Amino acid sequence: MVQQQGQPQQGGGCLVAVVRPVVVAVVVPLRLLWELVVLIGRGVGWVVDKVLLWPLRLLWRYLLRPLLKWLVVEPLRLLWRYVLEPVLGFLWNYVLEPAWNGTVAVARGFGRVIAWLGYYLVAVPLRACWRWVLVPIGKAFQHGLWRPVLFPVLRALWLAFRWAWRIGGRIWRFTVVAPCRWVRRGVWWPVKAEIRRVAREVRRVLFG
């Protein structure tokens, strides 16, 4: 019984005796190598932080950021606040907005004139032509009244067309051409001259 209990202990001791040199020869050097790599990494990180990153942070905080603020950001803010914003506000209030309103008013008037001309020079003549020309011509063809009906009707139609063309030309000149000339002379040319003057003032203020 004593010998049977002692045999497993002897076998376990042999296994430990075999594994321990392997652990000492392989695992321990690997563990030491890993700790050395970690230590070197920490050292490199500390060196990079203290030698490279820390001076860069100080350079950005105490030199580059103040220079960027006072040499770029603040001049741009002052330029926008005291030069560009007043100039753009002046241009919009006294040049662009009146010109835009005048252009819109002229466009509305032009559209109304076109609609009026289209109605009285196209719709009304076509309706009159249908009523007083085409319908009588059709009836004339039906009753054999070609010469006594068609020729006078065509002659009257031609005279009415010439009269409408002349009246339409006069109306076009007075309602479209004349307002366009007035807009060009009274609105566009002064606006263009004012824009050029303001542009010269801006260039003089900015560049001397």
Order of alpha helices (4+ residues) and beta strands (2+ residues): alpha-alpha-alpha-alpha-alpha-alpha-alpha-alpha-alpha-alpha-alpha-alpha
